[in-house]
């Protein structure tokens, strides 16, 4: 006799949950205007086509030093952007730089914010890598560049394609920069990054399409990177006289002092990291800067006269970089007896600090995400991200990064991309660009 009322209550509860869920869906859909709903529908329609292009470009090897391969991937995107009404051009690099060059595409207009969209054509997997082929496996795509960052390039392209087909791209000012050497930048940087810096100077906001960390996080800050080289000398002599006033401590003890003090004085600075990657010491040292390897010779009964150390430095701002460098110079200058040492620095990537302008762009993205029913977006921890090309324009524009595909294991033969999220990230990007260019 009590069975019917029990199931009746269960049915009412289920119907109530369905009603509440539909109300939430309706609230979210009401926040999207008719044009935005059309844009999302176009992304859905084009998703299979987008994945087919992803497979095609992943199967073209474009390791940074495979210049023909990088150009071949560039040709595919050149054709695609041209079909959307973009003016495209290939930026060749000087022959001595041994880099393929970059693809730039521009859509000219006067409406809304002027956007600079950033990606790269190259991967870390050269022609001799065994990891070459796109493989579809359940809900993921495995292959070189799926996550870093051919997936992001395709998301960028198909977000713009949706706007084009919806008829809302006409008056937008958008520059697309696809570098051919992000994974191993051509030197000097004043040449290889000149075009993107020039583009940034006439843009308001930069959007980077490196891999996403999730739907609820975005990158508003990236640490810069710098290299350093420590060269230490000591007085060569029989080891029985080490520490004496006329023979001193030797090069290896001096090096140990310096590196230990680097750790003592700088290891607790927020967002600052430094790493001695290679160390060679002894009587004689031969180090190959180009290939990051070398040889050392020494004997336990001879005071070492030479040490070379090379390392990296990561920082959240140019001010932090200079503070760290000055501290390291001061430490190096306080020599142990009968030793000498010098340290040199060179720049690689500048920092992208977490500015108020970047936070405001994140807020626009967060509202897009909320209106799509995905919730708010927060800033991703910069300690967990490496350097990227958006950092070169951070002094000239506001910006966010991490708008690309979501996956894991980048730079390894297990690199993969989540196909389930691909369409959603394309939708989000399309709405973000649409709202920024209104």
N, C-alpha and C positions, 0 to 999 in steps of 0.2 A: 504493500500500500504506500510505502514511503519512496518507492523508486521514481515514480513520475515527477514529484516535486523536486527531487534532487537533480534529475536531468534537466528539468525546466530551468532551474537556477543556473546550471552550467551553460545552457543555451543562451540565457539572457546575458551572462557574463561575456561569452564569446562575441555576441552581437554588439555589446557595449564596447569591447576592445576594437572591433572592426570599425565602429562608428567613430571612436576617438582617433584611430589611425587615419581614417579618411579625412577627418577634420584637419589633422596636421598636414596631410598631403595637400589639401585645398588651400590652407594658409600659405604653404610654401609656393604653390603654383600661382597664387594671387600676387606674390611679390615679383613674379616674372611677367613682363609685359608680352603682348602678342608677338612682337618682333623677336624677343628673346626665346620664346617657346619655339618659334620657327627655326631659329639658329640651332637649338638643341636637336630638333627633328632632323635637320640636315646633317649634323654630326653623326647621328645614328645611321642615317641612310648611307653615309660615306665610309663607315667604319671598316667594312670588309676591304674596300679599296685601299684604305690607309694601311691596313695590315699587310696587304699584298705589296705595296711599295716598300714597307719596312723590310720584308723578306728580300726583296730585290736588292736594296742597297746594302743590307747586311752581308749578302753573298758576294759583294764586290769588296775584295780586300783593300783597305785604305789605311794600312799602317803609315805612320807619319812619313817614313822614309820611302814608301812606295808612291812616288810622285805621280805616276800614271794612274794608280788606283784612286788616289785622292781626287784627281781631276775627273775621273770617271764618275765618282759619286757626285761631284759638283755638277756635272752635266745633267744628271737626273734631276737634281733640285733646281737647276737653272731652267729646265723645260717646265717644271711644275710651277715655279713662281711666275714665269713669263705668261703662262696661261691665266693667271689671276690678275694680269695687268701691271705687274711689276717690271720696272726697267732693271735689267741684270747686267753685271759686268764682272769679269774675272780679273783679280788683282795679282799679277805675277810678282814674284820675289826675285831679287838679283840672283844670278846663277850661282855665285859663290856661297849663298846662304843654304843651298841645297834643300829648298822647301817648295812645295807645289804651288802655293799661293792661296787666295781666298775668294769665295763667292760673296758678292754684295748684291742685294736686290732692294729697290726703292719704289714705294708707292707714294706719289706726291699728292698732298692735300693740305687743307687749312683748318680742318675741323678737329676740336678736342686737343688732347695732349699729343705731342710728337713722340712716337715710340721708336725704340731701338731694340730689336729682338736678336738674341745672341745664341749661337750654337757652334758646333765644329764638325767637320767632315772626317777627321782622322780618328784612328784608334791606336791602342798600344800594340796591336797584333800585326807584326810585319809579315811579308810574303812567306817566310820560312816557318811561321808559327803553325803548329798542328791544329789550332783552333780557327776554323775558317768558315763554317757552314751554319746557316739558320736551321734550327730544328724546332718544330712545334711539338709540345708535350703537355697534354691535358690543358691546363690554363696558363701555361707559361711559354715564352719564346726564348730559346737558348741560342746564343750566337754572339760573335764579336761586335760590340757596339750597340747591342739591343738596349742596354741600360745607359751606356756612356759612349756616344749619346745620340745615335741615329734614331732611337725611339723618341727622344726629345725633339729632334729636327722634324720628324713626321707629325708629332703633336702640334708643333708650331704651324706647319704648313696647312694641316687640315682644320685647324682653328680658323686660319685666315680664309681657307677655301669655303668654310661655312658662312663666313661674313660676306664673301664675294657672291655666293649663290643666293644669299638672303637680300642682296642689293644694298648692303649698309657699309660697304668698303670704299665707296666712291670718293668721299672727301677726306679720308684718313691719311695722315702723314706717318708712314711706317718705313723704317730701314731695317733690313735683315742682314746680319753679319754672320757668315759661316766660315770660320777659320779652317785652314788646312794643316795647322801645326799646333793645336792646343796642347796635345800630349807631350810635345817636345818643341818648345817655341824657338823659332828662328831668331838668330842674333845678328845685328843689334835689335833690341826691342823697339828702338826709335823708328826702325824701318818696318818690322813685322807687325807692329800695332799702331802705326800711324793712321791708317784708314779708319779704324774703329774709333780712335780718339777724335779724329775730325768729325765723324758721324755723331759722336756723343755731344760735341759742342753745339750741334743744332738739333738736339733731342731734349726732351723733358724727363722721360722715364725709360729706364732700361729693364728689360725682362729677360732673364737667363733661363735657358731650357736644359740645364744640367739635371741629372736624375732627381726625382722627388723622393722625399723621405716618408711621405704619408699625406693623406688628404687634409690633415689638421695641422701641418707644420709647413713653414716656408723659410727660406734663407734670407735674412736681412743684413747679414754680416758674414764676411769671409776673411780669414787671416791671410796676410801677405806672406811671401816666402823670400828668403835671402840666403845666399851662400857665404861661407867664410873659410879661410885657410890660415892655419897657424903654423909658422915656421920657427923652430927652436934650435939653438946651437949651444954647444958646451965645449969645454976644453978636453981634447983627446989626450988621454994619458993612462998609465997603468992603474988598474982599479984599486990597488992597495993604498993609493993616495987620495981616494975620493973623500970629499968633505974638508980636505986640508985647505989652508988659505991660498995656496998657489994653484990648486987644481979644481976646486969648487965642487958643485953638486952634479954636474953632467946634465945633458939635454933631456933625458927621460924623467928625472926627478923634477926638473923645471916644468916639463909638460904636465906631469901629474899634479903639481901645485896649481897650475893655471886652470886645468879642467875641473879640479876639485873646487876651486873658488868660483868658477862659473856656476857650478851647482849650488854652492852655499848662498850666493848672493842673488841668484836669479830664478831658482827653481820654483819659488812660491809666488811669482808674479802672475796675476790672473791673465789667462789667454796667451801667455808667452811660453813658448817651448823652444828648445835648442838641442841639437843632437850631433855629437861627433861620430860621423859615419865611417871614416877610415883613419887609421893611425899606423904610421910606419916609423920605426926608430932604430938607431944603432950607429955603427961607425960610418957606414955609407947608406944612402937612401936614393932610390930611383923611382919617382912617382910619375905616372902618366895621367895628367889632368883630364884628357879627352875621354879615356876609357875607364877612369876611376879605379886604377889598379897600379901596383908597383911591387918593388922588391926592396928588402932591407938586409944588410949584413952587419953583424957585430959579434963580439965574443964577451963571455962573462967576466973576463979579466981586463977588459978595456972600458974606460969611461966613455959612454956614448956621446958623439959630437953632433948628431943630427936627428931631428924628429920633424915629421910633417903630419898634420892632422887636417882633415877637411870635414866640414859639417854643414848643417842647415839651421836656419832660424825662422820661426813663425811668430807673427805679431798681429795685433788687432788694429793698430793704427801706425801712421808714420812716426808719431811722437813716441810710441812705445818702442818702435824699431830703433830710433836714435838713442833712446835711453839705454837700451840693451847694448848697443854697439859701444857707447861711451863707457859703460861699466866694464865691458870686456876689454876694451883698450887699456883702462886703468889697471885692471888685474894683470894683463900681459906685461905692462911696463914695470912691475915691481919684481925685478929679477932676483933669483937665487944667486949666490956667489959664482962668478966666472961663467955666467950664462947670458944669453941674449935671446930675444924673441920678438917677432912681429906678427901682426894679424891683419889680414886684408878682407874686405867684404865686397860682395857684388849683389846687385838686385836681380830678382826674377819676377815675382808678382807683387804688385802693391797691395795694400790692405783695402778691404771694403768695410768701413766702420758701420756700426748700427745707428745710423742717423735718424733724426725725426722724420725727414722726408721719406726714408725707406719704410719707416713704421706706418706712415700714412698710405703708402701704396699697399702695404700688407692689410691695412684696414679695408681698403676697397676689395681686395681679394677675399677677405674674411666675410664681408657682406655678400659677395657672390656665392661663396660656399654655404653660408647660412640660408640664402634664398633657394639654393639647390637642395636644401634639406640635409646638408653634410656637417653643419655646425661651424663653430668659429675656427679660425686659423691663428696659430701662435708662432712666435719666432723659434727657429731651430738653433740649437747650441752650436756656435761657431767652432768650438773645439772639435766637433765631430765632422767638420767639412774641410776639404783641402782647398787649394787655390783654384781660381777659374778666371776666364777671360773677362767676366763682368767687373772684376777688380780694376781693370785698366781704365774703366770709364767712371769709377766711383767718385772721382773728384769733380765730375762734370754733370752728372745726372743723379736723380734718385733712382732706386731700383730694388728689385727682389730677384732671387734665383731659386732653382729647384722646381721649376714648372714642368719638367720633362717627365719621362716615364718612370714608373716605380719598379724596382728590382733589387738585385743584390749581386755581390761577388764581381763588381767591376774590376777590370785589369787582371782578371784571372780566367782560366779556361772553363770556369763554371759560371760565367756571367749569364744572367737571365733577366727577363722582364715579365711583369705580371700583365697578361692580356686582359684580365677581367677589369682592371682599372684604366686601361688605355682609353676607352671611349669617354669615361668620366673626366679624366684629366684634360682631354681635348675639349669637352664641353665647358669645363671650368675656364680654360684658357680663352676660348672663344668669347664667353661672356665678359671676362676681364678686359680683353682688348676692346670689345664693343663699348663697354661703359667708359673706359678711359678715353676713347675717341669720340664720345658724344659731345 
